[in-house]
Amino acid sequence: MRFRSLFLAGVLLASTAAFGVAQAANAIQPDATKWVGSWMASALAGGADSAPPAPGFTDATLRQVVHLTLGGARVRFRLSNAFGTAPLTIPGAHVALSAKEGKTPSAAIRAGSDHALTFDGQPSVTIPAGGMVWSDPVDMAVPDMADLAVSLRLKDVPATVTAHPGSRATSYIATGDALAAADLPGAVPVTHWYILTGVDVQAPAAANAVVVLGDSITDGRDSTTDGNGRWTDALARNLLRGKSPVGVLNAGIGGNRLLLDGIGPRALDRLDRDVLDQTGVRWVIVLEGINDLATALKAEERKEVAATPEAIIGAYRQIIARAHARGLLVYGATILPCQGIGYCAPAMEPNRQKVNAWIRGSGAFDAVIDLDRTLEDPKNPGHLLPEADGGDHLHPGDTGYRLMAEGTDLALFAR
């Protein structure tokens, strides 16, 4: 009997231990969904080139249409006063599915899709100077590549408003409170974004985001306004066709540089806010450096320290190290050809080739996306393919951006 008792006790202990292991395993199982970034705009201080037209933001409703990449079961929105010089109060905010179809802009929303946003349960929020805030999650299922109309009620906005001038999308400013209006027929159109800097979706647990850190080429200069023709848009479409649940976040700023402030803070200084702090990010693509190389030719005239290839490579190494410290994979994109425009003088070409050779051969990046070879004209080295050229020999057009996305190996974004 003693042996039987010991045997039963052993079975009981083993069963209890197994139950405990099962409980622990269940406790660490990942959730079925998670928050992932689906859209973003890099913040910078609004200036004269992005000042809102009349009626301005003294007493207005701003409706902005943003094109998501990844869909999800719920959404939430990031509002920023990062460059504000005083607190920013948002008396109210709404979101709805946009009635926009194709490339035709529209301030209208789809019937029955309007939702009021709240912030910690309240309909209004005050964002301190230099701060940001997330809305509460909204129970609103949104499909992949959805167009959302986000409406903000604005009063007495600080003199310096946080903005993104290069929206390549039409926003609308209406007088007074028009948050829930089905359309804004008298609104003033403007091709800038303000205050709204991010949209997250509640996506499947397997989903992740890629952030593309770049300048005007990533920002979509010379793509069709309201056409969602940026290379990040094309990349998102390709990933979704390949059944990859990846949010593609565009962290491009026209005129941006790696080493010195240009238009917006230099890439090294905005890396945390625009890349490392984005939701669900797994990968980073770096396509920066062309503005450093071009402005280096006029450094003395501009009273700046010239950006050498070595200094640009040093900046890449810093970005890689900081992203790796967060467990992210970093992909280096080669700098595009740009001969034919005065901005990119022939004297710049040897430096571009030196930087690109390092990107390809150093092994410092986790992978290389060779956009230079994708878009360079083999009959005219140093120049963009004629069909890729947006017209100024520096920025691709819609076709060029599509080719950039097609030249990106989707296997880089496999889980």
C-alpha positions in Angstrom: 0.0 0.0 0.0 2.9 2.3 0.8 4.2 1.9 -2.8 0.8 2.5 -4.3 0.5 5.7 -2.2 3.9 6.9 -3.4 2.9 6.1 -7.0 -0.4 8.0 -6.7 1.4 10.9 -5.1 3.9 10.9 -7.9 1.2 10.9 -10.5 -0.6 13.8 -8.7 2.6 15.8 -8.5 3.4 15.2 -12.2 -0.2 16.1 -13.2 0.0 19.3 -11.1 3.3 20.2 -12.6 1.9 19.6 -16.1 -1.1 21.7 -15.3 1.2 24.5 -14.1 3.2 24.3 -17.3 0.1 24.4 -19.4 -1.1 27.4 -17.4 2.2 29.1 -17.9 2.1 28.3 -21.6 -1.4 29.7 -21.9 -0.3 32.8 -20.0 2.5 33.6 -22.5 0.5 32.9 -25.6 0.5 36.1 -27.8 -2.8 37.9 -28.2 -4.8 37.2 -31.4 -4.4 40.9 -32.4 -2.0 43.8 -31.7 -1.7 47.5 -32.6 0.3 48.2 -35.8 1.0 51.5 -37.5 -1.0 51.8 -40.8 -0.3 55.4 -41.7 1.9 58.3 -40.6 3.2 61.7 -41.5 6.5 63.0 -40.2 6.0 66.1 -38.1 7.7 69.4 -38.6 7.1 73.1 -37.8 4.6 74.6 -40.1 6.0 77.7 -42.0 4.9 80.2 -44.5 4.7 77.5 -47.2 2.2 75.5 -45.2 0.2 78.2 -43.4 -3.5 77.4 -43.6 -5.4 79.6 -46.1 -8.5 81.6 -44.9 -10.5 80.9 -42.9 -7.5 79.6 -41.0 -7.7 77.7 -37.7 -9.2 80.4 -35.5 -12.7 78.8 -35.6 -12.8 76.0 -38.1 -13.1 72.3 -38.9 -10.2 70.6 -40.6 -11.0 67.4 -42.5 -8.1 65.4 -43.7 -8.2 62.3 -45.9 -5.5 59.8 -45.2 -4.9 56.5 -47.1 -4.2 53.6 -44.8 -2.1 50.6 -45.8 -3.1 47.8 -43.4 -6.7 47.4 -42.2 -7.9 46.2 -38.8 -10.7 45.7 -36.4 -10.3 49.0 -34.6 -8.4 52.2 -35.1 -6.8 55.0 -33.0 -5.2 58.3 -34.0 -2.1 60.3 -33.0 -2.4 64.1 -32.7 0.8 66.1 -32.3 1.7 69.5 -31.0 5.4 68.6 -31.2 6.4 72.0 -32.7 3.7 74.1 -31.0 4.8 77.1 -29.0 1.7 76.9 -26.7 -0.9 74.2 -25.6 -3.2 73.1 -28.4 -6.9 72.4 -27.5 -8.9 70.1 -29.8 -12.6 70.7 -28.8 -13.8 67.7 -30.8 -12.8 65.1 -33.4 -14.5 62.6 -35.7 -13.5 59.9 -38.1 -15.5 58.3 -41.0 -14.8 56.4 -44.2 -14.1 58.8 -47.0 -16.4 58.9 -50.0 -13.3 59.6 -52.2 -13.1 57.4 -55.2 -9.9 56.8 -57.1 -7.8 59.9 -57.7 -10.8 62.3 -57.4 -10.6 64.3 -54.2 -13.7 64.6 -52.0 -14.6 66.1 -48.6 -17.7 63.8 -48.4 -18.0 60.9 -46.0 -19.8 57.6 -46.4 -23.3 57.5 -44.8 -23.4 55.7 -41.5 -19.6 55.5 -41.0 -19.1 58.6 -38.8 -17.7 58.1 -35.3 -16.8 60.7 -32.6 -13.3 60.3 -31.1 -12.7 60.5 -27.4 -9.5 61.1 -25.4 -9.5 59.2 -22.1 -13.2 59.2 -22.4 -13.6 62.9 -23.1 -14.7 64.5 -26.4 -11.9 67.2 -26.2 -8.2 67.2 -25.4 -5.5 69.7 -24.7 -2.0 68.8 -25.9 0.9 70.6 -24.3 3.5 72.4 -26.3 5.9 69.8 -27.5 3.5 66.9 -26.8 1.3 64.4 -28.5 -1.7 62.3 -27.6 -3.5 59.2 -28.8 -7.2 59.0 -29.1 -9.1 56.2 -27.5 -9.5 53.1 -29.7 -12.6 53.3 -32.0 -14.6 50.2 -32.7 -14.6 50.7 -36.4 -13.4 47.9 -38.8 -11.4 49.4 -41.7 -10.3 47.4 -44.8 -6.8 47.4 -46.2 -6.0 50.5 -48.2 -9.0 52.4 -46.7 -9.4 56.2 -47.1 -10.4 57.7 -43.8 -11.7 61.3 -43.3 -10.4 62.6 -40.0 -12.1 65.8 -38.9 -10.7 68.1 -36.2 -12.5 71.0 -34.5 -9.9 73.8 -34.1 -10.0 77.1 -32.2 -7.1 79.4 -31.3 -4.3 77.2 -32.6 -0.8 78.2 -31.6 1.1 80.4 -34.0 3.4 77.5 -34.9 1.3 74.5 -35.9 2.8 71.0 -36.3 2.4 70.1 -40.0 3.5 68.1 -42.9 3.6 70.3 -46.0 4.1 67.6 -48.6 0.8 65.7 -48.2 0.1 65.0 -51.9 -3.5 64.8 -50.7 -6.3 67.3 -50.4 -7.5 68.4 -47.0 -10.4 70.8 -46.3 -11.0 73.8 -44.0 -14.6 74.8 -43.2 -15.8 77.6 -41.0 -17.2 76.6 -37.6 -18.3 73.2 -36.4 -18.7 70.7 -39.3 -17.4 67.6 -37.6 -20.3 65.4 -38.5 -21.2 67.1 -41.8 -21.8 64.6 -44.7 -19.9 66.9 -47.0 -18.2 70.3 -46.9 -19.2 72.0 -50.2 -17.9 75.4 -49.1 -14.6 74.3 -47.6 -11.3 75.6 -48.8 -9.0 72.9 -50.1 -5.3 72.7 -49.0 -2.6 70.2 -49.9 -1.0 69.9 -46.4 -1.6 67.8 -43.3 -1.8 69.3 -39.8 -1.7 67.9 -36.3 -2.7 64.4 -37.3 0.6 62.3 -37.5 -0.4 58.7 -37.1 -3.1 56.0 -37.5 -2.8 52.6 -35.8 -5.0 49.6 -36.5 -5.7 46.6 -34.4 -4.4 43.9 -36.8 -3.7 40.2 -36.6 -0.8 39.2 -34.2 1.4 38.3 -37.2 1.2 41.8 -38.6 4.2 44.2 -38.3 5.1 47.6 -39.8 8.0 48.9 -41.9 9.0 52.5 -41.7 10.7 54.2 -44.7 13.0 57.0 -43.5 13.6 59.4 -46.4 13.4 62.8 -48.1 11.2 64.1 -50.9 11.6 61.0 -52.9 10.0 59.0 -50.2 7.5 61.8 -49.5 6.3 61.4 -53.1 7.3 64.6 -54.8 6.0 64.6 -58.4 3.5 61.8 -57.7 -0.1 62.6 -58.6 -1.9 64.5 -55.9 -4.7 62.3 -54.3 -3.4 59.4 -56.4 -1.5 57.6 -53.6 1.3 57.1 -56.1 4.3 57.3 -53.6 6.6 54.4 -53.7 5.5 53.4 -50.2 1.9 53.2 -51.4 3.0 50.9 -54.2 5.0 48.8 -51.8 2.0 48.5 -49.5 -0.2 47.3 -52.4 2.4 44.8 -53.4 2.7 43.4 -49.9 -1.0 43.0 -49.5 -1.3 41.3 -52.9 1.3 38.9 -51.5 -0.9 38.3 -48.4 1.7 39.9 -46.1 0.1 41.8 -43.2 2.5 44.7 -43.2 1.7 48.3 -42.4 3.9 50.7 -44.5 4.8 54.0 -42.8 6.1 56.9 -44.8 8.6 58.9 -42.8 9.7 61.1 -45.7 10.2 64.8 -45.5 11.0 66.9 -48.6 14.4 68.5 -48.3 15.4 66.4 -45.3 19.0 65.5 -44.6 20.9 63.0 -42.5 23.5 65.2 -40.9 22.2 68.8 -40.8 18.7 70.2 -40.4 17.1 71.1 -43.7 13.4 71.1 -44.1 12.5 69.4 -40.8 15.0 68.1 -38.2 17.9 66.0 -39.5 17.2 62.3 -39.8 19.5 61.5 -36.8 17.4 63.8 -34.6 14.0 62.6 -35.7 14.8 58.9 -35.7 13.2 58.2 -32.3 9.9 60.0 -33.0 9.5 59.0 -36.7 10.9 55.5 -36.6 11.8 53.8 -33.3 8.6 54.9 -31.5 6.2 53.9 -34.2 3.8 51.1 -33.3 4.5 47.5 -34.3 7.6 48.4 -36.3 9.8 45.5 -37.3 11.8 46.9 -40.3 13.4 50.2 -41.3 14.3 51.2 -44.8 16.8 54.1 -45.0 16.7 56.2 -48.3 18.4 59.4 -47.3 21.6 61.2 -48.3 20.9 62.8 -51.7 20.3 66.2 -50.1 23.5 65.9 -48.0 25.5 65.1 -51.1 23.9 67.9 -53.2 24.1 70.7 -50.6 27.7 69.7 -49.8 28.7 71.3 -53.1 27.5 74.7 -51.8 28.6 74.2 -48.2 30.8 77.2 -48.1 28.2 79.5 -49.7 25.6 78.1 -47.2 28.1 78.5 -44.3 27.8 74.8 -43.4 30.1 71.9 -42.9 30.2 69.9 -46.1 28.8 66.4 -45.9 31.5 63.9 -47.0 30.8 60.3 -48.0 32.5 59.3 -44.8 30.2 61.5 -42.7 27.1 60.1 -44.4 28.3 56.5 -43.8 28.9 57.5 -40.2 25.2 58.6 -40.0 24.1 55.3 -41.5 26.1 53.4 -38.9 24.4 55.4 -36.1 20.9 54.7 -37.5 21.7 51.0 -37.8 23.1 50.8 -34.2 20.1 52.6 -32.7 17.6 50.5 -34.6 19.4 47.2 -33.8 19.3 48.2 -30.2 15.5 48.0 -30.5 15.6 44.7 -32.2 14.7 46.1 -35.7 16.1 45.0 -39.1 17.5 47.9 -41.1 17.6 47.8 -44.9 19.8 50.3 -46.9 18.4 51.7 -50.1 20.9 53.0 -52.6 20.8 56.7 -53.5 19.0 57.3 -56.8 20.7 58.9 -59.9 20.0 62.5 -60.4 22.2 64.0 -63.1 20.4 66.4 -65.5 19.3 68.8 -62.7 21.4 71.6 -61.5 20.9 70.6 -58.0 22.9 67.4 -58.6 26.1 68.8 -60.3 28.4 66.3 -62.0 30.9 66.8 -59.2 28.5 65.1 -56.9 28.5 61.8 -58.8 31.7 60.3 -57.5 30.5 60.8 -53.9 27.2 59.2 -54.7 28.9 56.2 -56.2 31.2 55.9 -53.1 28.2 56.0 -50.7 26.3 53.4 -52.8 29.3 51.1 -53.0 29.5 51.1 -49.2 25.7 50.4 -48.9 26.1 47.5 -51.2 29.3 46.0 -50.0 29.8 46.9 -46.3 27.4 44.3 -44.8 26.4 46.9 -42.3 22.8 46.8 -43.3 20.7 43.7 -42.8 19.8 43.8 -46.5 20.2 46.1 -49.5 17.4 47.5 -51.7 19.3 48.6 -54.8 17.0 51.3 -56.1 19.9 53.0 -58.0 20.2 50.0 -60.2 16.4 49.7 -60.5 16.0 53.3 -61.8 19.3 54.2 -63.5 19.2 54.5 -67.3 21.7 52.0 -68.6 22.1 54.1 -71.8 22.9 57.2 -69.8 24.5 56.3 -66.4 23.9 58.7 -63.6 20.5 59.6 -65.0 17.0 58.3 -64.2 15.2 56.0 -66.7 13.2 58.3 -68.9 10.0 56.5 -68.0 10.8 56.7 -64.3 11.6 60.5 -64.4 8.9 62.7 -62.9 10.2 65.6 -65.0 13.0 67.3 -63.1 15.5 64.4 -63.4 15.7 64.1 -59.6 12.3 62.8 -58.5 10.5 59.8 -60.0 7.0 60.2 -61.1 4.1 57.7 -60.6 5.8 55.1 -62.9 9.2 55.5 -61.3 7.7 55.1 -57.8 5.9 51.9 -58.9 9.2 50.6 -60.3 10.9 51.3 -57.0 8.3 49.2 -55.2 8.6 46.4 -57.8 12.4 46.5 -57.3 12.0 45.8 -53.6 12.1 42.1 -52.6 9.0 41.3 -50.7 10.7 38.4 -49.0 12.5 40.9 -46.8 9.2 41.4 -45.0 8.4 37.8 -44.3 7.8 37.1 -40.6 
